[in-house]
Amino acid sequence: MTTTTTTYTPPPTASRPLGVAILAVLIGIYGFIVFLLGLLIAVGSTILPSSTTNAFNPFHAFESNVLLAGLIVLIVGLIILGLAVGLWHLRMWALVLTILFLLFEIVTSGLAGQFISFTFIVAVLLVIYLVAVSRHFS
């Protein structure tokens, strides 16, 4: 009697393309900087007006608007960080959002007549690259 043994080999794991990894890290750094900027604006809007003792405080009228702007920038930074994490983990929603953002950049550069600008060229190249490696995303 002959016994047959079979070994199970797991399916290959999705490999992260180097360009996507670099893009995710750069977007993550940018998101962190935007987050810190929003934090500085929000905290600065609450500290600066209270530190002025003049009867006429020019910052008083803008205090709540600056705080709101700081919070919006902070939230945008968190969204960008989330996008970077999604790209790092090869999530399809992150790919779609990144391509939509890049298409928005292409359209706004095109409407401004800047077809030969650095932003326009880089956005077009990134869209082409991301579409080419889209099979890696799930």
C-alpha positions in Angstrom: 0.0 0.0 0.0 1.4 3.4 -1.0 0.7 6.5 1.0 0.8 9.9 -0.6 1.6 13.0 1.3 0.8 16.4 0.0 2.1 19.6 1.4 0.1 22.7 1.5 1.8 25.8 0.1 0.0 29.0 0.9 -0.9 31.4 -1.9 1.7 34.0 -2.7 1.3 37.2 -0.7 0.7 40.4 -2.6 4.0 42.2 -3.0 4.1 45.9 -2.5 5.5 47.7 -5.5 8.5 49.9 -4.6 6.9 53.0 -6.1 3.7 52.5 -4.1 5.8 52.1 -0.9 7.7 55.3 -1.7 4.5 57.1 -2.5 2.8 55.9 0.7 5.8 57.1 2.8 5.9 60.5 1.1 2.2 61.0 1.5 2.5 59.9 5.2 5.2 62.5 5.8 3.1 65.2 4.1 0.0 64.2 6.1 2.0 64.4 9.3 3.3 67.8 8.4 -0.3 69.0 7.6 -1.5 67.5 10.9 1.2 69.4 12.9 0.4 72.6 11.0 -3.3 72.3 11.9 -2.4 71.6 15.5 -0.1 74.7 15.6 -2.8 76.9 14.1 -5.5 75.6 16.4 -3.4 75.9 19.6 -1.9 79.2 18.4 -5.3 80.7 17.9 -6.2 80.0 21.5 -2.9 81.1 23.0 -2.1 84.2 21.0 -5.3 86.2 21.7 -5.2 85.6 25.4 -1.6 86.8 25.6 -2.4 90.2 24.2 -3.5 92.7 26.8 -4.4 95.7 24.6 -7.9 97.1 24.7 -8.0 96.7 21.0 -7.2 93.2 20.0 -7.2 92.7 16.3 -7.2 88.9 16.7 -10.4 88.8 18.6 -12.6 88.9 15.6 -10.7 86.1 13.9 -10.1 83.9 16.9 -12.9 81.4 16.3 -12.3 81.4 12.5 -8.6 80.7 13.0 -9.5 77.9 15.4 -11.9 76.4 13.0 -9.4 76.6 10.1 -6.8 74.9 12.3 -9.2 72.1 13.2 -10.1 71.7 9.5 -6.4 71.5 8.5 -5.8 69.0 11.4 -8.6 66.8 10.1 -7.3 67.0 6.5 -3.9 65.9 7.9 -5.5 62.9 9.5 -7.3 62.0 6.3 -4.0 62.2 4.4 -2.3 60.0 7.0 -5.2 57.5 6.6 -4.7 57.5 2.8 -1.0 56.8 3.2 -1.8 53.8 5.5 -4.3 52.6 3.0 -1.7 52.8 0.2 0.8 51.0 2.3 -1.6 48.2 2.9 -2.6 48.1 -0.8 -6.2 48.9 -0.2 -8.4 49.6 -3.3 -10.2 52.6 -1.7 -6.8 54.3 -1.1 -5.9 53.7 -4.8 -9.2 55.1 -6.0 -8.9 58.2 -3.7 -5.3 58.8 -4.7 -6.2 58.6 -8.4 -9.2 60.9 -7.9 -7.0 63.4 -6.1 -4.4 63.3 -8.9 -7.1 63.7 -11.6 -8.3 66.8 -9.7 -4.7 68.1 -9.7 -4.5 67.4 -13.5 -7.8 69.2 -14.2 -7.0 72.2 -12.1 -3.5 72.6 -13.6 -5.0 72.2 -17.0 -7.7 74.8 -16.4 -5.0 77.2 -15.2 -3.2 76.6 -18.5 -0.2 75.0 -16.8 0.2 71.9 -19.0 4.0 72.0 -18.7 4.1 72.5 -14.9 5.9 70.2 -12.5 2.6 69.4 -10.8 0.8 68.5 -14.0 3.6 66.2 -15.3 4.1 64.4 -11.9 0.3 63.9 -11.5 0.0 62.4 -15.0 3.0 60.1 -14.4 1.6 59.0 -11.0 -1.8 58.2 -12.5 -0.2 56.1 -15.2 1.9 54.3 -12.7 -0.9 53.7 -10.2 -3.2 52.3 -13.0 -0.3 50.0 -14.1 0.2 48.6 -10.6 -3.5 48.5 -9.7 -3.6 44.7 -9.9 -1.6 44.6 -6.6 -4.5 46.3 -4.7 -7.4 44.5 -3.1 
